Structure formats: structure tokens, C-alpha cells
Amino acid sequence: MKKSMRRIVGTLLAVCILTSGMGAFAAEERSSNPVSVMWTHTDFISAGLTIGKLGYATCSASLEITNSTDTGTLYMKLQRYSNGTWNDVYTWNTSGSNRLVLGENYYVTSGYTYRVHAIGYVYTGGTLMETTTQDSQQVYY
């Protein structure tokens, strides 16, 4: 019950963050579907991106850790597609336990496609147990 309540609250928080700009949003969750990604230390990872008319990018990412005794680090990278590759424009990070959330803004240059690339690392007693990633939808500005 506690885990499902955390998941509901976490999902609502992510929706609130992202619907303020109604931008692109991508998320993965655990599922009973055998084809989907299955994690043992991560419940949820998400990445979102909106870009306004003047190039004001709103970036968001979140990571929900399964076990309350585990810790994690969440990296959020704003990336630009150029010459066939994704290049980091700016990177933010946070560390902690339970639910990690990042929301930042950055002015971008027009004429490119952008995305947010989220990377979550989960540790048990200082030992890396799991790495998860998620990309937002791509936004051309």
C-alpha cells in the first residue's frame, strides 16, 4: 500500500511539473508485461521538455527509488542533435533517497532539435546496483 501510494504521489508530482508547460513527456514504469523494462531498484524514471517561442527551455526529470534504504543520483542532460549525434548542452544533477526531482530552465538556440536525457543511478550501501535512462520526446526549435 505504501509503495503504490508513493507511486501515485510521484506520478501526480511529475504530471504537475510537466503540465505547467504542456510539453513533451516520456516515462517508463515497471510493468508485468515481459517485454517491458524490469528494474529491481527503480520504480520510475521520467524526462520532459518544453521550449517556448523565445527559446526558453523547461527541462524536468524524476527518479523514484524502490527501497527506502537505497540512495540515488539523478542526472538531467539537455541535449541538442547536430551532425548525426546528440551533444550535451547543459547538465544538472541531484542526489538523495526515495524520489529525486529536477526542474531547470535554459535558453536554447533556434534551428536544432532538443531532448532531455535522464540518467538514474541507484546505490545500496554505496554500491551501484542499477542504472536507468529515459529520454523526453524530441522538440524542434
N, CA, C and O atoms as CSV, one atom per row, in Angstrom:
chain,resi,resn,atom,element,x,y,z
A,1,MET,N,N,0.826,-1.194,0.000
A,1,MET,CA,C,0.000,0.000,0.000
A,1,MET,C,C,0.870,1.257,0.000
A,1,MET,O,O,0.609,2.203,-0.744
A,2,LYS,N,N,1.912,1.256,0.848
A,2,LYS,CA,C,2.795,2.419,0.933
A,2,LYS,C,C,3.491,2.662,-0.407
A,2,LYS,O,O,3.619,3.805,-0.845
A,3,LYS,N,N,3.946,1.570,-1.064
A,3,LYS,CA,C,4.649,1.707,-2.339
A,3,LYS,C,C,3.718,2.250,-3.419
A,3,LYS,O,O,4.118,3.112,-4.202
A,4,SER,N,N,2.475,1.754,-3.471
A,4,SER,CA,C,1.554,2.242,-4.501
A,4,SER,C,C,1.150,3.684,-4.226
A,4,SER,O,O,0.932,4.439,-5.174
A,5,MET,N,N,1.041,4.096,-2.965
A,5,MET,CA,C,0.740,5.491,-2.650
A,5,MET,C,C,1.901,6.392,-3.069
A,5,MET,O,O,1.678,7.483,-3.595
A,6,ARG,N,N,3.148,5.939,-2.839
A,6,ARG,CA,C,4.319,6.699,-3.276
A,6,ARG,C,C,4.302,6.852,-4.790
A,6,ARG,O,O,4.614,7.920,-5.318
A,7,ARG,N,N,3.937,5.784,-5.480
A,7,ARG,CA,C,3.899,5.825,-6.942
A,7,ARG,C,C,2.849,6.812,-7.429
A,7,ARG,O,O,3.094,7.568,-8.369
A,8,ILE,N,N,1.680,6.809,-6.795
A,8,ILE,CA,C,0.612,7.725,-7.187
A,8,ILE,C,C,1.034,9.167,-6.945
A,8,ILE,O,O,0.872,10.019,-7.819
A,9,VAL,N,N,1.575,9.443,-5.763
A,9,VAL,CA,C,2.016,10.800,-5.443
A,9,VAL,C,C,3.135,11.230,-6.386
A,9,VAL,O,O,3.141,12.367,-6.857
A,10,GLY,N,N,4.076,10.339,-6.664
A,10,GLY,CA,C,5.173,10.656,-7.573
A,10,GLY,C,C,4.688,10.948,-8.977
A,10,GLY,O,O,5.166,11.879,-9.627
A,11,THR,N,N,3.747,10.160,-9.442
A,11,THR,CA,C,3.199,10.373,-10.776
A,11,THR,C,C,2.456,11.704,-10.850
A,11,THR,O,O,2.591,12.443,-11.825
A,12,LEU,N,N,1.675,12.004,-9.822
A,12,LEU,CA,C,0.964,13.283,-9.796
A,12,LEU,C,C,1.933,14.457,-9.765
A,12,LEU,O,O,1.688,15.473,-10.416
A,13,LEU,N,N,3.023,14.337,-9.024
A,13,LEU,CA,C,4.029,15.396,-8.982
A,13,LEU,C,C,4.647,15.610,-10.357
A,13,LEU,O,O,4.801,16.750,-10.796
A,14,ALA,N,N,4.997,14.541,-11.032
A,14,ALA,CA,C,5.584,14.658,-12.368
A,14,ALA,C,C,4.593,15.290,-13.339
A,14,ALA,O,O,4.978,16.123,-14.160
A,15,VAL,N,N,3.324,14.902,-13.256
A,15,VAL,CA,C,2.308,15.467,-14.140
A,15,VAL,C,C,2.149,16.959,-13.874
A,15,VAL,O,O,2.030,17.745,-14.814
A,16,CYS,N,N,2.145,17.360,-12.593
A,16,CYS,CA,C,2.020,18.776,-12.255
A,16,CYS,C,C,3.186,19.581,-12.804
A,16,CYS,O,O,2.989,20.670,-13.344
A,17,ILE,N,N,4.390,19.061,-12.673
A,17,ILE,CA,C,5.570,19.760,-13.168
A,17,ILE,C,C,5.479,19.933,-14.679
A,17,ILE,O,O,5.772,21.005,-15.209
A,18,LEU,N,N,5.078,18.894,-15.350
A,18,LEU,CA,C,5.118,18.911,-16.809
A,18,LEU,C,C,3.921,19.581,-17.458
A,18,LEU,O,O,4.046,20.129,-18.553
A,19,THR,N,N,2.757,19.549,-16.806
A,19,THR,CA,C,1.594,20.158,-17.442
A,19,THR,C,C,1.600,21.666,-17.347
A,19,THR,O,O,0.805,22.326,-18.016
A,20,SER,N,N,2.478,22.230,-16.532
A,20,SER,CA,C,2.553,23.685,-16.473
A,20,SER,C,C,2.960,24.259,-17.822
A,20,SER,O,O,2.589,25.388,-18.141
A,21,GLY,N,N,3.709,23.516,-18.617
A,21,GLY,CA,C,4.092,23.965,-19.946
A,21,GLY,C,C,3.496,23.109,-21.044
A,21,GLY,O,O,3.675,23.410,-22.224
A,22,MET,N,N,2.789,22.047,-20.680
A,22,MET,CA,C,2.192,21.123,-21.635
A,22,MET,C,C,3.194,20.678,-22.696
A,22,MET,O,O,2.885,20.687,-23.887
A,23,GLY,N,N,4.375,20.296,-22.273
A,23,GLY,CA,C,5.413,19.915,-23.218
A,23,GLY,C,C,5.497,18.426,-23.417
A,23,GLY,O,O,4.597,17.672,-23.046
A,24,ALA,N,N,6.582,18.025,-24.004
A,24,ALA,CA,C,6.820,16.618,-24.280
A,24,ALA,C,C,7.153,15.916,-22.982
A,24,ALA,O,O,7.806,16.496,-22.115
A,25,PHE,N,N,6.714,14.680,-22.834
A,25,PHE,CA,C,6.937,13.934,-21.615
A,25,PHE,C,C,7.125,12.461,-21.968
A,25,PHE,O,O,6.395,11.906,-22.789
A,26,ALA,N,N,8.093,11.854,-21.349
A,26,ALA,CA,C,8.290,10.425,-21.544
A,26,ALA,C,C,8.570,9.801,-20.200
A,26,ALA,O,O,9.263,10.388,-19.369
A,27,ALA,N,N,8.039,8.618,-19.980
A,27,ALA,CA,C,8.268,7.936,-18.709
A,27,ALA,C,C,8.207,6.443,-18.916
A,27,ALA,O,O,7.543,5.952,-19.829
A,28,GLU,N,N,8.900,5.735,-18.065
A,28,GLU,CA,C,8.825,4.285,-18.041
A,28,GLU,C,C,8.511,3.870,-16.629
A,28,GLU,O,O,8.998,4.481,-15.678
A,29,GLU,N,N,7.708,2.844,-16.477
A,29,GLU,CA,C,7.409,2.290,-15.181
A,29,GLU,C,C,7.558,0.788,-15.246
A,29,GLU,O,O,7.605,0.192,-16.322
A,30,ARG,N,N,7.632,0.190,-14.069
A,30,ARG,CA,C,7.618,-1.263,-14.025
A,30,ARG,C,C,6.294,-1.761,-14.575
A,30,ARG,O,O,5.276,-1.073,-14.495
A,31,SER,N,N,6.314,-2.932,-15.120
A,31,SER,CA,C,5.102,-3.495,-15.688
A,31,SER,C,C,5.181,-5.006,-15.607
A,31,SER,O,O,6.268,-5.580,-15.548
A,32,SER,N,N,4.021,-5.647,-15.605
A,32,SER,CA,C,4.010,-7.103,-15.625
A,32,SER,C,C,4.224,-7.634,-17.034
A,32,SER,O,O,4.370,-8.841,-17.228
A,33,ASN,N,N,4.244,-6.744,-18.014
A,33,ASN,CA,C,4.485,-7.126,-19.393
A,33,ASN,C,C,5.932,-7.606,-19.534
A,33,ASN,O,O,6.851,-6.834,-19.262
A,34,PRO,N,N,6.164,-8.857,-19.949
A,34,PRO,CA,C,7.531,-9.387,-20.003
A,34,PRO,C,C,8.419,-8.708,-21.043
A,34,PRO,O,O,9.639,-8.871,-21.003
A,35,VAL,N,N,7.835,-7.949,-21.973
A,35,VAL,CA,C,8.615,-7.278,-22.998
A,35,VAL,C,C,9.185,-5.953,-22.467
A,35,VAL,O,O,10.207,-5.476,-22.961
A,36,SER,N,N,8.531,-5.365,-21.469
A,36,SER,CA,C,8.946,-4.054,-20.969
A,36,SER,C,C,10.190,-4.177,-20.082
A,36,SER,O,O,10.595,-5.272,-19.693
A,37,VAL,N,N,10.777,-3.024,-19.778
A,37,VAL,CA,C,11.963,-2.959,-18.935
A,37,VAL,C,C,11.573,-3.309,-17.500
A,37,VAL,O,O,10.586,-2.797,-16.971
A,38,MET,N,N,12.351,-4.177,-16.886
A,38,MET,CA,C,12.100,-4.550,-15.492
A,38,MET,C,C,13.287,-4.128,-14.650
A,38,MET,O,O,14.428,-4.488,-14.937
A,39,TRP,N,N,13.008,-3.361,-13.609
A,39,TRP,CA,C,14.047,-2.917,-12.707
A,39,TRP,C,C,13.823,-3.535,-11.334
A,39,TRP,O,O,12.707,-3.923,-10.990
A,40,THR,N,N,14.876,-3.621,-10.568
A,40,THR,CA,C,14.748,-4.149,-9.213
A,40,THR,C,C,14.912,-3.071,-8.150
A,40,THR,O,O,14.460,-3.257,-7.021
A,41,HIS,N,N,15.544,-1.953,-8.479
A,41,HIS,CA,C,15.792,-0.884,-7.509
A,41,HIS,C,C,15.144,0.441,-7.895
A,41,HIS,O,O,15.206,1.403,-7.131
A,42,THR,N,N,14.523,0.503,-9.072
A,42,THR,CA,C,13.916,1.727,-9.574
A,42,THR,C,C,12.445,1.468,-9.874
A,42,THR,O,O,12.099,0.493,-10.542
A,43,ASP,N,N,11.577,2.355,-9.371
A,43,ASP,CA,C,10.152,2.254,-9.686
A,43,ASP,C,C,9.778,3.077,-10.905
A,43,ASP,O,O,8.878,2.703,-11.658
A,44,PHE,N,N,10.470,4.210,-11.106
A,44,PHE,CA,C,10.005,5.154,-12.109
A,44,PHE,C,C,11.133,6.101,-12.495
A,44,PHE,O,O,11.889,6.556,-11.637
A,45,ILE,N,N,11.246,6.395,-13.781
A,45,ILE,CA,C,12.144,7.446,-14.247
A,45,ILE,C,C,11.418,8.194,-15.360
A,45,ILE,O,O,10.733,7.584,-16.181
A,46,SER,N,N,11.571,9.518,-15.384
A,46,SER,CA,C,10.887,10.316,-16.403
A,46,SER,C,C,11.783,11.435,-16.882
A,46,SER,O,O,12.744,11.814,-16.212
A,47,ALA,N,N,11.454,11.962,-18.056
A,47,ALA,CA,C,12.166,13.099,-18.638
A,47,ALA,C,C,11.167,13.922,-19.431
A,47,ALA,O,O,10.336,13.366,-20.148
A,48,GLY,N,N,11.240,15.245,-19.309
A,48,GLY,CA,C,10.309,16.109,-20.016
A,48,GLY,C,C,10.987,17.368,-20.525
A,48,GLY,O,O,11.988,17.817,-19.967
A,49,LEU,N,N,10.429,17.938,-21.596
A,49,LEU,CA,C,10.995,19.140,-22.193
A,49,LEU,C,C,9.906,19.952,-22.874
A,49,LEU,O,O,9.096,19.412,-23.627
A,50,THR,N,N,9.892,21.262,-22.605
A,50,THR,CA,C,9.093,22.213,-23.369
A,50,THR,C,C,10.015,23.351,-23.779
A,50,THR,O,O,10.948,23.692,-23.051
A,51,ILE,N,N,9.759,23.933,-24.931
A,51,ILE,CA,C,10.528,25.084,-25.380
A,51,ILE,C,C,9.544,26.148,-25.842
A,51,ILE,O,O,8.724,25.907,-26.728
A,52,GLY,N,N,9.634,27.334,-25.229
A,52,GLY,CA,C,8.753,28.447,-25.568
A,52,GLY,C,C,9.198,29.152,-26.830
A,52,GLY,O,O,10.229,28.818,-27.414
A,53,LYS,N,N,8.410,30.134,-27.247
A,53,LYS,CA,C,8.656,30.848,-28.501
A,53,LYS,C,C,9.990,31.581,-28.535
A,53,LYS,O,O,10.563,31.763,-29.609
A,54,LEU,N,N,10.489,32.000,-27.391
A,54,LEU,CA,C,11.751,32.740,-27.344
A,54,LEU,C,C,12.949,31.842,-27.020
A,54,LEU,O,O,14.035,32.337,-26.721
A,55,GLY,N,N,12.748,30.518,-27.080
A,55,GLY,CA,C,13.845,29.596,-26.828
A,55,GLY,C,C,14.053,29.263,-25.372
A,55,GLY,O,O,15.110,28.750,-25.004
A,56,TYR,N,N,13.073,29.540,-24.531
A,56,TYR,CA,C,13.160,29.249,-23.100
A,56,TYR,C,C,12.767,27.793,-22.874
A,56,TYR,O,O,11.588,27.440,-22.916
A,57,ALA,N,N,13.766,26.962,-22.635
A,57,ALA,CA,C,13.535,25.522,-22.449
A,57,ALA,C,C,13.280,25.219,-20.980
A,57,ALA,O,O,14.029,25.662,-20.110
A,58,THR,N,N,12.230,24.468,-20.708
A,58,THR,CA,C,11.925,23.991,-19.366
A,58,THR,C,C,12.184,22.490,-19.360
A,58,THR,O,O,11.515,21.728,-20.058
A,59,CYS,N,N,13.159,22.082,-18.566
A,59,CYS,CA,C,13.605,20.693,-18.506
A,59,CYS,C,C,13.174,20.083,-17.172
A,59,CYS,O,O,13.219,20.745,-16.135
A,60,SER,N,N,12.758,18.817,-17.209
A,60,SER,CA,C,12.388,18.141,-15.967
A,60,SER,C,C,12.765,16.670,-16.044
A,60,SER,O,O,12.790,16.059,-17.112
A,61,ALA,N,N,13.058,16.127,-14.863
A,61,ALA,CA,C,13.375,14.706,-14.758
A,61,ALA,C,C,13.058,14.256,-13.335
A,61,ALA,O,O,13.143,15.046,-12.395
A,62,SER,N,N,12.695,12.988,-13.181
A,62,SER,CA,C,12.455,12.445,-11.851
A,62,SER,C,C,12.848,10.981,-11.810
A,62,SER,O,O,12.829,10.277,-12.820
A,63,LEU,N,N,13.205,10.545,-10.612
A,63,LEU,CA,C,13.607,9.163,-10.363
A,63,LEU,C,C,12.994,8.728,-9.054
A,63,LEU,O,O,13.182,9.388,-8.032
A,64,GLU,N,N,12.259,7.624,-9.066
A,64,GLU,CA,C,11.700,7.069,-7.839
A,64,GLU,C,C,12.421,5.764,-7.525
A,64,GLU,O,O,12.458,4.841,-8.338
A,65,ILE,N,N,12.991,5.714,-6.326
A,65,ILE,CA,C,13.782,4.565,-5.883
A,65,ILE,C,C,12.881,3.602,-5.111
A,65,ILE,O,O,12.093,4.028,-4.267
A,66,THR,N,N,12.996,2.313,-5.396
A,66,THR,CA,C,12.125,1.302,-4.816
A,66,THR,C,C,12.284,1.177,-3.305
A,66,THR,O,O,11.303,1.258,-2.566
A,67,ASN,N,N,13.520,0.978,-2.844
A,67,ASN,CA,C,13.766,0.719,-1.426
A,67,ASN,C,C,14.123,2.008,-0.694
A,67,ASN,O,O,14.965,2.779,-1.155
A,68,SER,N,N,13.482,2.237,0.446
A,68,SER,CA,C,13.714,3.479,1.191
A,68,SER,C,C,15.125,3.559,1.764
A,68,SER,O,O,15.574,4.642,2.137
A,69,THR,N,N,15.825,2.442,1.841
A,69,THR,CA,C,17.193,2.457,2.367
A,69,THR,C,C,18.231,2.716,1.278
A,69,THR,O,O,19.395,2.974,1.586
A,70,ASP,N,N,17.829,2.650,0.021
A,70,ASP,CA,C,18.751,2.918,-1.084
A,70,ASP,C,C,18.882,4.427,-1.309
A,70,ASP,O,O,18.024,5.207,-0.895
A,71,THR,N,N,19.949,4.813,-1.959
A,71,THR,CA,C,20.152,6.206,-2.351
A,71,THR,C,C,20.342,6.253,-3.863
A,71,THR,O,O,20.519,5.223,-4.514
A,72,GLY,N,N,20.301,7.461,-4.406
A,72,GLY,CA,C,20.457,7.574,-5.847
A,72,GLY,C,C,20.994,8.921,-6.268
A,72,GLY,O,O,21.040,9.872,-5.488
A,73,THR,N,N,21.396,8.976,-7.518
A,73,THR,CA,C,21.808,10.212,-8.163
A,73,THR,C,C,21.074,10.298,-9.490
A,73,THR,O,O,21.029,9.331,-10.250
A,74,LEU,N,N,20.506,11.454,-9.761
A,74,LEU,CA,C,19.772,11.698,-10.996
A,74,LEU,C,C,20.493,12.779,-11.780
A,74,LEU,O,O,20.736,13.872,-11.270
A,75,TYR,N,N,20.832,12.467,-13.022
A,75,TYR,CA,C,21.422,13.436,-13.944
A,75,TYR,C,C,20.379,13.783,-14.993
A,75,TYR,O,O,19.680,12.907,-15.502
A,76,MET,N,N,20.279,15.064,-15.309
A,76,MET,CA,C,19.375,15.539,-16.347
A,76,MET,C,C,20.213,16.323,-17.343
A,76,MET,O,O,20.807,17.347,-17.005
A,77,LYS,N,N,20.253,15.827,-18.584
A,77,LYS,CA,C,21.074,16.459,-19.616
A,77,LYS,C,C,20.179,17.025,-20.702
A,77,LYS,O,O,19.394,16.302,-21.317
A,78,LEU,N,N,20.304,18.323,-20.930
A,78,LEU,CA,C,19.666,18.939,-22.094
A,78,LEU,C,C,20.599,18.682,-23.261
A,78,LEU,O,O,21.768,19.066,-23.225
A,79,GLN,N,N,20.080,18.027,-24.308
A,79,GLN,CA,C,20.912,17.651,-25.443
A,79,GLN,C,C,20.372,18.249,-26.738
A,79,GLN,O,O,19.168,18.450,-26.902
A,80,ARG,N,N,21.314,18.532,-27.667
A,80,ARG,CA,C,20.982,19.077,-28.989
A,80,ARG,C,C,21.480,18.102,-30.045
A,80,ARG,O,O,22.592,17.584,-29.952
A,81,TYR,N,N,20.639,17.854,-31.058
A,81,TYR,CA,C,21.013,16.955,-32.144
A,81,TYR,C,C,21.713,17.759,-33.231
A,81,TYR,O,O,21.156,18.719,-33.762
A,82,SER,N,N,22.944,17.357,-33.558
A,82,SER,CA,C,23.731,18.058,-34.560
A,82,SER,C,C,24.710,17.092,-35.204
A,82,SER,O,O,25.378,16.325,-34.511
A,83,ASN,N,N,24.797,17.127,-36.519
A,83,ASN,CA,C,25.723,16.265,-37.265
A,83,ASN,C,C,25.565,14.783,-36.922
A,83,ASN,O,O,26.549,14.048,-36.833
A,84,GLY,N,N,24.329,14.357,-36.734
A,84,GLY,CA,C,24.047,12.945,-36.521
A,84,GLY,C,C,24.257,12.425,-35.111
A,84,GLY,O,O,24.144,11.221,-34.882
A,85,THR,N,N,24.559,13.301,-34.155
A,85,THR,CA,C,24.759,12.852,-32.772
A,85,THR,C,C,24.079,13.797,-31.783
A,85,THR,O,O,23.835,14.966,-32.083
A,86,TRP,N,N,23.780,13.266,-30.602
A,86,TRP,CA,C,23.241,14.060,-29.503
A,86,TRP,C,C,24.397,14.584,-28.675
A,86,TRP,O,O,25.229,13.812,-28.198
A,87,ASN,N,N,24.448,15.905,-28.505
A,87,ASN,CA,C,25.513,16.549,-27.746
A,87,ASN,C,C,24.931,17.238,-26.520
A,87,ASN,O,O,23.875,17.866,-26.598
A,88,ASP,N,N,25.620,17.122,-25.388
A,88,ASP,CA,C,25.159,17.768,-24.156
A,88,ASP,C,C,25.289,19.279,-24.274
A,88,ASP,O,O,26.338,19.798,-24.655
A,89,VAL,N,N,24.208,19.977,-23.940
A,89,VAL,CA,C,24.213,21.436,-23.891
A,89,VAL,C,C,24.462,21.872,-22.444
A,89,VAL,O,O,25.284,22.748,-22.180
A,90,TYR,N,N,23.735,21.242,-21.514
A,90,TYR,CA,C,23.893,21.554,-20.100
A,90,TYR,C,C,23.464,20.345,-19.282
A,90,TYR,O,O,22.576,19.597,-19.690
A,91,THR,N,N,24.096,20.154,-18.125
A,91,THR,CA,C,23.791,19.011,-17.251
A,91,THR,C,C,23.539,19.500,-15.830
A,91,THR,O,O,24.269,20.340,-15.303
A,92,TRP,N,N,22.482,18.951,-15.221
A,92,TRP,CA,C,22.172,19.201,-13.812
A,92,TRP,C,C,22.126,17.851,-13.111
A,92,TRP,O,O,21.948,16.822,-13.763
A,93,ASN,N,N,22.284,17.842,-11.780
A,93,ASN,CA,C,22.157,16.589,-11.032
A,93,ASN,C,C,21.710,16.844,-9.609
A,93,ASN,O,O,21.840,17.953,-9.091
A,94,THR,N,N,21.187,15.816,-8.989
A,94,THR,CA,C,20.800,15.839,-7.594
A,94,THR,C,C,20.972,14.434,-7.034
A,94,THR,O,O,20.943,13.452,-7.776
A,95,SER,N,N,21.149,14.345,-5.723
A,95,SER,CA,C,21.305,13.051,-5.057
A,95,SER,C,C,20.404,13.004,-3.834
A,95,SER,O,O,20.035,14.038,-3.276
A,96,GLY,N,N,20.056,11.792,-3.428
A,96,GLY,CA,C,19.220,11.630,-2.242
A,96,GLY,C,C,18.593,10.259,-2.207
A,96,GLY,O,O,19.135,9.300,-2.757
A,97,SER,N,N,17.436,10.167,-1.552
A,97,SER,CA,C,16.733,8.898,-1.441
A,97,SER,C,C,15.267,9.086,-1.816
A,97,SER,O,O,14.799,10.211,-1.990
A,98,ASN,N,N,14.566,7.997,-1.937
A,98,ASN,CA,C,13.141,7.947,-2.267
A,98,ASN,C,C,12.827,8.516,-3.645
A,98,ASN,O,O,12.835,7.771,-4.625
A,99,ARG,N,N,12.550,9.812,-3.749
A,99,ARG,CA,C,12.153,10.420,-5.019
A,99,ARG,C,C,13.035,11.632,-5.290
A,99,ARG,O,O,13.106,12.557,-4.479
A,100,LEU,N,N,13.707,11.618,-6.437
A,100,LEU,CA,C,14.575,12.716,-6.844
A,100,LEU,C,C,13.906,13.441,-8.002
A,100,LEU,O,O,13.449,12.808,-8.953
A,101,VAL,N,N,13.847,14.766,-7.925
A,101,VAL,CA,C,13.173,15.563,-8.942
A,101,VAL,C,C,14.067,16.741,-9.324
A,101,VAL,O,O,14.636,17.409,-8.461
A,102,LEU,N,N,14.182,16.982,-10.622
A,102,LEU,CA,C,14.906,18.138,-11.143
A,102,LEU,C,C,13.993,18.908,-12.075
A,102,LEU,O,O,13.260,18.315,-12.866
A,103,GLY,N,N,14.035,20.217,-11.984
A,103,GLY,CA,C,13.326,21.094,-12.892
A,103,GLY,C,C,14.174,22.339,-13.094
A,103,GLY,O,O,14.411,23.092,-12.149
A,104,GLU,N,N,14.626,22.558,-14.306
A,104,GLU,CA,C,15.530,23.675,-14.599
A,104,GLU,C,C,15.154,24.314,-15.932
A,104,GLU,O,O,14.423,23.731,-16.733
A,105,ASN,N,N,15.668,25.526,-16.153
A,105,ASN,CA,C,15.403,26.267,-17.383
A,105,ASN,C,C,16.714,26.659,-18.048
A,105,ASN,O,O,17.745,26.828,-17.396
A,106,TYR,N,N,16.638,26.798,-19.377
A,106,TYR,CA,C,17.843,27.146,-20.140
A,106,TYR,C,C,17.394,27.728,-21.482
A,106,TYR,O,O,16.471,27.203,-22.105
A,107,TYR,N,N,18.038,28.804,-21.930
A,107,TYR,CA,C,17.737,29.359,-23.248
A,107,TYR,C,C,18.504,28.583,-24.318
A,107,TYR,O,O,19.712,28.382,-24.197
A,108,VAL,N,N,17.796,28.146,-25.369
A,108,VAL,CA,C,18.423,27.363,-26.435
A,108,VAL,C,C,18.470,28.174,-27.732
A,108,VAL,O,O,17.764,29.170,-27.893
A,109,THR,N,N,19.314,27.722,-28.641
A,109,THR,CA,C,19.489,28.346,-29.946
A,109,THR,C,C,18.501,27.742,-30.938
A,109,THR,O,O,18.263,26.535,-30.915
A,110,SER,N,N,17.932,28.558,-31.797
A,110,SER,CA,C,16.959,28.056,-32.773
A,110,SER,C,C,17.666,27.273,-33.887
A,110,SER,O,O,18.869,27.410,-34.111
A,111,GLY,N,N,16.867,26.448,-34.576
A,111,GLY,CA,C,17.371,25.692,-35.707
A,111,GLY,C,C,17.852,24.297,-35.366
A,111,GLY,O,O,18.500,23.651,-36.190
A,112,TYR,N,N,17.545,23.813,-34.157
A,112,TYR,CA,C,18.011,22.488,-33.726
A,112,TYR,C,C,16.866,21.704,-33.083
A,112,TYR,O,O,15.837,22.259,-32.699
A,113,THR,N,N,17.088,20.395,-32.981
A,113,THR,CA,C,16.195,19.515,-32.242
A,113,THR,C,C,16.833,19.231,-30.884
A,113,THR,O,O,18.031,18.965,-30.787
A,114,TYR,N,N,16.007,19.294,-29.836
A,114,TYR,CA,C,16.477,19.107,-28.460
A,114,TYR,C,C,15.726,17.969,-27.783
A,114,TYR,O,O,14.635,17.586,-28.206
A,115,ARG,N,N,16.327,17.437,-26.726
A,115,ARG,CA,C,15.674,16.461,-25.859
A,115,ARG,C,C,16.307,16.581,-24.469
A,115,ARG,O,O,17.367,17.183,-24.298
A,116,VAL,N,N,15.631,15.996,-23.490
A,116,VAL,CA,C,16.204,15.827,-22.158
A,116,VAL,C,C,16.521,14.345,-22.007
A,116,VAL,O,O,15.681,13.483,-22.265
A,117,HIS,N,N,17.744,14.071,-21.587
A,117,HIS,CA,C,18.203,12.704,-21.350
A,117,HIS,C,C,18.420,12.561,-19.846
A,117,HIS,O,O,19.296,13.213,-19.279
A,118,ALA,N,N,17.622,11.706,-19.199
A,118,ALA,CA,C,17.723,11.479,-17.754
A,118,ALA,C,C,18.457,10.173,-17.495
A,118,ALA,O,O,18.212,9.168,-18.163
A,119,ILE,N,N,19.361,10.196,-16.521
A,119,ILE,CA,C,20.105,9.004,-16.116
A,119,ILE,C,C,19.975,8.864,-14.606
A,119,ILE,O,O,20.289,9.793,-13.863
A,120,GLY,N,N,19.515,7.712,-14.157
A,120,GLY,CA,C,19.377,7.453,-12.732
A,120,GLY,C,C,20.317,6.345,-12.284
A,120,GLY,O,O,20.398,5.288,-12.909
A,121,TYR,N,N,21.022,6.604,-11.195
A,121,TYR,CA,C,21.900,5.614,-10.585
A,121,TYR,C,C,21.360,5.317,-9.190
A,121,TYR,O,O,21.098,6.238,-8.416
A,122,VAL,N,N,21.192,4.024,-8.862
A,122,VAL,CA,C,20.697,3.636,-7.537
A,122,VAL,C,C,21.771,2.817,-6.834
A,122,VAL,O,O,22.359,1.901,-7.410
A,123,TYR,N,N,22.013,3.174,-5.565
A,123,TYR,CA,C,23.072,2.560,-4.760
A,123,TYR,C,C,22.487,1.911,-3.509
A,123,TYR,O,O,21.548,2.427,-2.903
A,124,THR,N,N,23.056,0.778,-3.140
A,124,THR,CA,C,22.764,0.138,-1.866
A,124,THR,C,C,24.070,0.100,-1.089
A,124,THR,O,O,25.030,-0.547,-1.506
A,125,GLY,N,N,24.100,0.789,0.030
A,125,GLY,CA,C,25.317,0.822,0.842
A,125,GLY,C,C,26.526,1.326,0.082
A,125,GLY,O,O,27.643,0.874,0.337
A,126,GLY,N,N,26.335,2.241,-0.838
A,126,GLY,CA,C,27.438,2.810,-1.610
A,126,GLY,C,C,27.820,2.022,-2.853
A,126,GLY,O,O,28.675,2.464,-3.621
A,127,THR,N,N,27.205,0.866,-3.067
A,127,THR,CA,C,27.490,0.036,-4.239
A,127,THR,C,C,26.434,0.289,-5.312
A,127,THR,O,O,25.235,0.214,-5.040
A,128,LEU,N,N,26.882,0.590,-6.531
A,128,LEU,CA,C,25.956,0.822,-7.630
A,128,LEU,C,C,25.199,-0.460,-7.944
A,128,LEU,O,O,25.799,-1.493,-8.242
A,129,MET,N,N,23.874,-0.383,-7.873
A,129,MET,CA,C,23.035,-1.552,-8.110
A,129,MET,C,C,22.307,-1.503,-9.449
A,129,MET,O,O,22.017,-2.542,-10.041
A,130,GLU,N,N,22.009,-0.284,-9.928
A,130,GLU,CA,C,21.185,-0.184,-11.122
A,130,GLU,C,C,21.370,1.179,-11.789
A,130,GLU,O,O,21.517,2.203,-11.121
A,131,THR,N,N,21.359,1.163,-13.107
A,131,THR,CA,C,21.396,2.381,-13.906
A,131,THR,C,C,20.198,2.365,-14.840
A,131,THR,O,O,19.967,1.375,-15.536
A,132,THR,N,N,19.432,3.455,-14.863
A,132,THR,CA,C,18.275,3.564,-15.750
A,132,THR,C,C,18.386,4.862,-16.538
A,132,THR,O,O,18.987,5.832,-16.075
A,133,THR,N,N,17.805,4.872,-17.726
A,133,THR,CA,C,17.808,6.081,-18.549
A,133,THR,C,C,16.429,6.296,-19.151
A,133,THR,O,O,15.644,5.360,-19.303
A,134,GLN,N,N,16.155,7.538,-19.487
A,134,GLN,CA,C,14.910,7.885,-20.162
A,134,GLN,C,C,15.119,9.162,-20.953
A,134,GLN,O,O,15.760,10.096,-20.470
A,135,ASP,N,N,14.587,9.210,-22.156
A,135,ASP,CA,C,14.649,10.406,-22.997
A,135,ASP,C,C,13.265,11.008,-23.135
A,135,ASP,O,O,12.270,10.289,-23.234
A,136,SER,N,N,13.208,12.335,-23.141
A,136,SER,CA,C,11.961,13.017,-23.443
A,136,SER,C,C,11.691,12.894,-24.939
A,136,SER,O,O,12.527,12.391,-25.691
A,137,GLN,N,N,10.535,13.349,-25.357
A,137,GLN,CA,C,10.287,13.472,-26.786
A,137,GLN,C,C,11.180,14.562,-27.331
A,137,GLN,O,O,11.620,15.444,-26.594
A,138,GLN,N,N,11.442,14.504,-28.597
A,138,GLN,CA,C,12.306,15.497,-29.237
A,138,GLN,C,C,11.488,16.730,-29.603
A,138,GLN,O,O,10.356,16.627,-30.077
A,139,VAL,N,N,12.092,17.910,-29.369
A,139,VAL,CA,C,11.419,19.169,-29.661
A,139,VAL,C,C,12.304,19.995,-30.590
A,139,VAL,O,O,13.458,20.286,-30.276
A,140,TYR,N,N,11.739,20.366,-31.744
A,140,TYR,CA,C,12.482,21.229,-32.663
A,140,TYR,C,C,12.166,22.680,-32.335
A,140,TYR,O,O,11.012,23.062,-32.143
A,141,TYR,N,N,13.238,23.482,-32.278
A,141,TYR,CA,C,13.040,24.913,-32.048
A,141,TYR,C,C,13.814,25.697,-33.099
A,141,TYR,O,O,13.789,26.928,-33.094
